[in-house]
Amino acid sequence: MKLIACSGGPDSMALLDMERKTGGGLFVCHVNYRKRPTADRDEAIVRQYCETHGLLLAVLYPHYEGGNFQAWARDVRYDFFCRQAHLQGIGKILVAHQQDDLLETYVFQRERHMRCDWYGLRYRSRRQDLVIERPLLGWTKAGLEAYCQENGVAFGVDESNLGDDYTRNRIRHGMQERDKARLLTEISRMNREQIRFRKQATRFFDSHAATELLDLPRPTGERLLDAWIAERTGQHLSARQCSQLFADLQKDCVTEFGGWKLERHGRDLLLAEPGWKPDQAVTVRTMEELAGLSVVDGSASGETCEPVQRLSVTEADFPLMIRPVKPGDVIHMRFGKKKLSRFFIDRHISRLARGQWYVVENAAGAVIYVPGLGCDRDHFAGGHTFCFRQFSPVAVHDKIKTVTFKENQL
């Protein structure tokens, strides 16, 4: 079975009719934004066709709350299509993008100097775990309107496409027929070049640390940086963004783009996702609670525990707080006071990893344990001894690696 996205316009109605005639099960999805006077008419066209031919139909009436309508509408409808596909056990979604859509997309990309994995529109792509297919990319809009008329397929005309309120409408109306063949040739050339570049990028990262791209001349290095980021984030940077990042990363630093945090740390490049932040602090009120924590190895006694993993506490230390490091944190060791900022510098710990480094603080507000450094001078013995075998620099680094990518993982 296939899921057909159908707006009621000539493109999607032609696709629906073509697919019905080829046979096989179809499930039709329609989104009525109720933003224009003819929206209900288009829904009625789709409903009538489905009723006539015995096709299953699902309709969504989303509520628009402001912002970029085009971007919001696109996300709403694709989320709806994917949700319905999962409910129906369907793995493929067909959409009615045609050749004019392909050309408009390419001109839009070119005007904005966008770097892309693919220029124009792909015949086949993926969203979530589903395949999105565009079978009509070889058809023009005029050709699809003619198909509907010749085959008696009703369709509606979206009047919002007649004006120049949206950028794509302006591009569409300004495009001359004589330009289309040239643009199609240009798109094909650009995509062949992009395929070659991706192969070159893969070969580079197979044999080089990611930071070595920063030693290359700017045009090549910036393109490789964009490829490295796109592989991990699913988004390309503008030329201006990429140029600025390339300059920033010439030395160790943490910088941001689109909510992502990017750090150069020696030979590593580290990425943290948008919204990434240290976990919340955990309060531990009793010995029993401490013994039950997953970071505590209850099978190890104080004698078998490595000194750097050992912490002895008394009832007076509770409640304990296991929390991320704060600026200004210090721990009083037997050899003297140690600033945690100095510890990070001495151990060459990346700034993003520091954000996931935890300490144990007692009821008096003193830091009494630091992973990789050990306990303070007053908590090595004399109380109940616990072994933080999992609560170590390795465990903390493993945590940061869940949101970062290092060196040649392209």
C-alpha positions in Angstrom: 0.0 0.0 0.0 1.1 3.6 -0.7 0.2 6.8 1.0 -0.7 9.6 -1.4 -0.5 13.3 -0.3 -3.3 15.0 -2.1 -4.1 18.7 -1.9 -6.9 18.7 -4.5 -4.8 20.7 -7.0 -4.1 19.4 -10.5 -0.7 17.9 -9.6 -1.8 15.7 -6.8 -5.1 14.8 -8.4 -3.3 13.6 -11.5 -0.9 11.6 -9.3 -3.8 10.1 -7.4 -5.5 9.1 -10.6 -2.4 7.7 -12.2 -1.6 5.6 -9.1 -5.1 4.3 -8.8 -5.0 3.1 -12.4 -1.8 1.2 -11.8 -3.5 -0.9 -9.1 -2.5 -1.6 -5.5 -3.8 -0.2 -2.3 -3.8 3.5 -1.7 -4.3 5.6 1.4 -5.0 9.3 0.8 -4.1 12.2 3.1 -5.4 15.7 2.8 -4.6 18.8 4.9 -7.1 21.6 5.1 -5.5 24.7 6.6 -8.7 26.7 6.1 -6.6 29.7 5.3 -8.3 30.6 2.0 -11.9 30.7 0.8 -11.5 27.7 -1.5 -9.9 25.3 1.0 -13.2 23.5 1.7 -13.8 23.2 -2.0 -10.5 21.4 -2.5 -11.2 19.0 0.4 -14.6 18.2 -1.2 -12.8 17.4 -4.5 -10.5 14.9 -2.8 -13.4 13.4 -0.7 -15.6 12.9 -3.8 -12.8 11.2 -5.7 -12.0 8.9 -2.8 -15.7 8.0 -2.3 -16.2 7.4 -6.0 -13.2 5.0 -6.2 -13.5 3.5 -2.7 -10.2 4.9 -1.3 -9.4 5.4 2.3 -9.0 9.1 3.3 -7.6 10.9 6.4 -8.0 14.7 6.7 -6.2 17.1 9.1 -7.4 20.5 10.2 -4.3 22.1 11.9 -4.4 25.3 13.9 -2.0 28.0 12.8 -0.6 30.2 15.6 1.7 32.5 13.7 5.2 32.6 12.4 6.5 31.6 8.9 3.3 30.0 7.5 5.1 28.1 4.7 7.6 26.5 7.0 5.0 25.6 9.6 2.6 24.2 7.0 5.3 22.0 5.5 6.2 20.5 8.9 2.6 20.0 9.8 1.7 18.1 6.7 4.8 15.9 6.6 4.4 15.1 10.2 0.7 14.2 9.5 1.7 12.0 6.5 4.4 10.2 8.5 2.0 9.6 11.5 -0.7 8.2 9.2 1.8 6.0 7.4 3.0 4.5 10.7 -0.6 3.9 11.8 -1.4 2.2 8.5 1.8 0.2 8.3 2.8 2.0 5.1 6.5 2.5 4.2 6.2 4.8 1.2 4.7 8.3 0.8 4.1 9.7 -2.7 4.0 13.5 -3.2 3.1 15.4 -6.4 6.1 17.7 -6.9 6.6 18.2 -10.6 9.3 19.7 -12.8 8.3 23.3 -12.2 8.7 22.6 -8.4 12.1 21.2 -9.1 13.2 24.3 -11.0 11.7 26.7 -8.5 13.6 24.9 -5.7 16.9 25.1 -7.5 16.5 28.8 -8.3 15.6 29.4 -4.7 18.7 27.6 -3.6 20.9 29.5 -6.0 19.5 32.9 -5.1 20.3 32.2 -1.4 23.8 30.8 -2.2 22.8 27.6 -0.4 25.1 24.6 0.0 23.0 21.5 -0.5 23.3 17.7 -0.5 21.2 17.8 -3.7 20.1 20.6 -5.9 16.5 20.9 -6.9 14.4 17.9 -5.7 15.4 14.3 -5.3 13.2 11.6 -6.8 13.5 9.6 -3.6 14.4 10.9 -0.1 13.6 9.8 3.5 11.8 11.4 6.4 12.0 9.6 9.7 12.0 5.9 8.6 9.8 6.4 5.6 10.6 6.7 1.9 9.3 9.9 0.1 8.9 9.5 -3.6 8.2 12.2 -6.3 7.1 10.3 -9.4 6.1 13.5 -11.3 9.4 15.3 -11.6 9.4 14.6 -15.3 6.0 16.3 -15.8 5.3 20.0 -16.1 2.4 21.6 -14.4 0.8 22.4 -17.7 1.1 18.7 -18.7 -0.6 17.6 -15.4 -3.5 20.0 -15.9 -3.9 18.7 -19.4 -3.9 15.1 -18.0 -6.7 16.0 -15.6 -8.8 17.6 -18.3 -8.3 14.7 -20.7 -9.2 12.1 -18.1 -12.1 13.9 -16.5 -10.3 14.4 -13.1 -11.7 17.3 -11.1 -9.2 19.7 -9.5 -9.1 23.0 -7.7 -6.8 26.0 -8.3 -5.1 27.5 -5.3 -5.5 31.2 -5.7 -2.7 31.9 -3.3 -0.3 30.6 -6.0 -1.5 33.4 -8.4 0.1 36.3 -6.5 3.7 37.0 -5.6 3.3 37.0 -1.8 5.7 34.1 -1.4 9.2 33.8 -2.8 8.5 30.7 -4.7 5.6 32.3 -6.4 7.8 35.2 -7.5 10.4 32.7 -8.9 7.7 30.7 -10.7 6.1 33.7 -12.3 9.4 35.2 -13.4 10.7 32.0 -15.0 10.7 32.0 -18.8 10.0 28.8 -20.8 13.3 29.3 -22.6 15.2 29.2 -19.3 13.9 25.8 -18.2 16.0 23.5 -20.4 19.1 25.5 -19.4 18.3 25.2 -15.7 17.6 21.5 -16.0 21.1 21.0 -17.6 22.6 23.2 -14.9 21.0 21.2 -12.1 22.3 17.9 -13.5 25.8 19.3 -13.7 25.7 20.7 -10.1 24.5 17.4 -8.8 27.2 15.4 -10.6 29.8 17.8 -9.1 28.2 17.4 -5.6 28.5 13.6 -5.9 32.2 13.9 -6.8 32.8 16.3 -3.9 31.1 13.9 -1.3 33.4 11.1 -2.5 36.4 13.4 -2.0 35.2 14.4 1.4 34.8 10.8 2.5 38.3 9.9 1.3 39.7 12.9 3.2 38.0 12.1 6.5 38.9 8.4 6.1 42.6 9.3 6.4 42.7 12.7 8.3 41.6 14.1 11.6 38.7 16.4 11.2 40.7 19.4 12.4 43.2 18.9 9.5 40.6 20.5 7.2 41.3 23.8 9.0 44.8 23.8 7.5 43.5 23.7 4.0 43.0 26.8 1.7 39.7 28.5 2.5 37.4 27.4 -0.4 38.3 23.7 0.1 38.5 23.8 3.9 35.2 25.7 4.2 33.4 23.2 2.0 34.8 20.3 4.0 33.8 21.9 7.2 30.3 22.3 5.9 30.3 18.7 4.8 31.5 17.5 8.2 28.7 19.5 9.9 26.0 18.5 7.5 26.8 14.8 8.0 26.1 15.2 11.7 23.4 17.8 11.9 21.4 17.3 8.7 21.8 21.0 7.8 24.1 23.0 5.7 25.6 26.4 6.6 25.4 29.6 4.6 28.7 30.7 3.0 28.9 33.5 5.5 28.3 31.2 8.5 30.9 28.7 7.3 33.5 31.4 6.6 33.1 32.7 10.2 33.2 29.2 11.8 36.3 28.4 9.7 38.0 31.5 11.1 36.9 30.9 14.7 38.1 27.3 14.6 41.7 28.2 13.8 42.3 28.0 17.5 40.7 26.1 20.4 37.2 27.6 21.1 33.5 26.9 21.5 31.2 28.6 19.0 27.5 28.2 18.1 25.4 28.0 15.0 21.7 27.3 14.8 21.5 26.2 18.4 24.4 23.7 18.0 27.6 24.1 20.0 30.8 23.3 18.2 34.2 23.1 19.9 37.7 22.7 18.6 39.7 20.9 21.2 43.2 20.2 20.0 42.8 17.6 17.2 39.1 17.0 18.0 36.0 18.7 16.8 33.1 18.2 19.2 29.4 18.9 18.6 26.6 19.3 21.1 22.9 19.3 20.0 20.5 22.2 20.3 19.1 22.3 23.8 22.0 20.3 25.1 22.8 21.1 28.8 24.1 19.3 31.8 21.6 17.0 33.6 20.0 18.3 36.8 21.6 17.8 40.2 20.6 14.8 42.2 20.0 15.0 46.0 21.0 11.9 48.0 19.5 11.9 51.6 20.7 8.6 53.1 23.4 6.0 53.0 20.9 3.6 51.5 20.1 6.0 48.6 23.8 6.5 47.9 24.4 2.8 47.9 21.6 2.3 45.4 22.9 4.7 42.8 23.9 3.2 39.5 27.2 5.1 39.7 28.2 3.4 42.9 29.8 0.0 42.7 28.3 -1.8 45.7 30.4 -4.9 45.1 33.7 -3.2 45.8 34.9 -2.6 49.4 36.9 0.3 50.5 40.0 -1.9 50.4 39.5 -3.0 46.8 38.5 0.4 45.5 41.0 2.5 43.6 42.0 5.6 45.7 40.8 8.0 43.1 37.3 6.4 43.2 37.0 6.2 47.0 34.7 8.4 49.1 34.0 7.9 52.8 31.0 9.7 54.3 29.3 10.0 57.7 25.7 10.9 58.5 26.7 14.5 59.0 27.5 14.8 55.3 23.9 14.2 54.3 22.1 15.3 52.3 24.7 15.0 49.5 24.2 16.6 46.1 25.6 15.2 42.9 25.7 18.1 40.5 27.5 19.6 37.5 30.6 21.6 38.1 30.0 25.3 38.9 32.4 28.2 38.2 34.7 28.7 41.2 34.4 25.2 42.5 37.4 24.1 44.6 38.3 20.9 46.5 40.6 20.7 49.5 43.0 17.9 48.8 45.8 16.6 51.1 48.4 18.5 49.0 46.4 21.7 49.1 43.4 23.5 47.5 42.7 22.6 43.9 40.5 24.7 41.6 38.5 22.5 39.3 39.1 24.9 36.4 42.8 24.2 36.9 42.1 20.5 37.0 40.3 20.7 33.7 43.2 22.6 32.1 45.9 20.2 33.5 43.9 17.2 32.2 43.1 18.8 28.8 39.4 18.3 29.3 37.3 19.9 26.5 34.9 22.7 27.5 31.8 20.7 26.4 32.9 17.7 28.5 33.4 20.0 31.5 29.7 20.8 31.2 29.0 17.1 32.0 31.5 16.7 34.8 29.9 16.0 38.1 31.0 16.6 41.7 29.7 15.4 45.1 28.9 18.2 47.5 28.0 17.6 51.2 25.6 19.3 53.5 28.1 22.0 54.4 28.4 23.0 50.7 31.9 21.6 50.3 33.0 19.7 47.2 34.1 16.4 48.6 34.6 14.3 45.5 35.6 15.0 41.9 35.8 12.2 39.2 39.3 11.7 38.1 40.7 13.6 41.0 39.3 11.8 44.1 37.9 12.9 47.4 39.0 15.8 49.6 41.4 15.5 52.5 38.6 14.7 55.1 36.7 12.0 53.2 39.3 9.4 52.4 38.5 7.3 55.5 36.7 7.5 58.8 33.1 6.8 57.6 31.2 4.5 55.3 33.3 4.0 52.2 31.7 4.0 48.7 33.4 3.2 45.4 32.4 5.4 42.4 33.7 2.9 39.9 31.3 4.1 37.2 31.4 7.7 38.3 34.7 8.4 36.6 36.1 10.6 33.8 35.5 7.7 31.4 31.9 7.5 32.3 31.5 11.3 32.0 33.3 11.3 28.6 31.0 8.5 27.4 28.1 10.8 28.2 29.4 13.7 26.2 30.1 11.4 23.3 26.4 10.7 23.0 26.0 14.3 21.7 29.4 14.8 20.0 31.3 13.5 17.1 35.1 13.3 17.0 37.7 13.2 14.2 37.1 10.9 11.3 33.5 9.7 11.9 32.2 11.2 8.6 
